[in-house]
Each structure stands twice: as C-alpha cells, then as structure tokens.
C-alpha cells in the first residue's frame, strides 16, 4: 500500500511537470512578449493586394500580410532574429518573405540586435486571407530555441481590397 502511494505521488508530480514545460505560449497583439532575452511587441497587421508603386508593382500569389513588430534585446550579447513563421488553423506553416521590395520600413534580412537595442519594422508574408499564429523565437541556436505564439486575427480594413458579393444583383 505504501509503495502504491509513492508511485501514485510520483506519477502526479511528473504529470504536473509536463504541463508546465510546454513551449507553446499564446499571446495577443499589443502584448509585451518575452522570449528569452528578447521582448517583442506585435503592433499591427495590414493586408495588401499588391506592393510597390505604379512603376514597379509586386503581386503576391495569395495576399500580402504586413506585420509591424518591435524587438528589444534585453540580454548581454548580440542576438540574431531569424525569419519568422505564420501557422494557420490546420498547422500549415508560411515562412516570412526574404524580399522586402515595396515594403516601407522593412525589418530586413540581417537582424542582429545589440544588447539594449530595439528594432522596429515590417515583416511581409504571402498567405491566404485567414487568421494565424505568429511564431516568435528567443534567438537561440537552431534546435534549442524556444518559441512563443501571437494570435493574428483576420482583420479586414478598407485598403484590403476584398470584393464582397452583393445580394440581389
């Protein structure tokens, strides 16, 4: 009976540890999000049917989603922020574009952030109109980095350019 009690207590304590070690933590846009030494803020999102101006238009295969992000390095060493990823409701991943052509204030391809430095800029994704989760990393080495998730709800504004069918025509 004592052995059964010890085994049961061990199982309960181990199962509690597993719940707390989950690496998926969800946040909302506008939250200050700490991932290791980095503190992120996802400021806004804007959908675009194209980028650029009349002389040089860039057309997506789906739609462009522009995500404005700031990142602050609170650590003691320089950290490189990799290209980020959006994940849809079905688990399909969409990597951020490495081409910032036509994107004002593009976050850039090389993202080394010095200690105590903050960088803000726009990320660009070519994705279908939908809600997503943005995976933000702590800047760790590949295979050891940890991620947190930010909900990116589908929000349409007047510049999105989505055609809505009109009833009765």
Secondary structure, DSSP 8 states (H G I E B T S, - for coil): -HHHHHHHHHHHHHHHHHHHT----EEETT--EEETTEEEEEEEEEEEEEEEETTEEEEEEEEEEEEEEEEEE-SSS-EE----EEE-TT--EEE--S--TT-TTB--S--EE-TT-EEEEEEEEEE-SS-EEEEEE-S--TTT--EEEEEE-----TTS------TT-
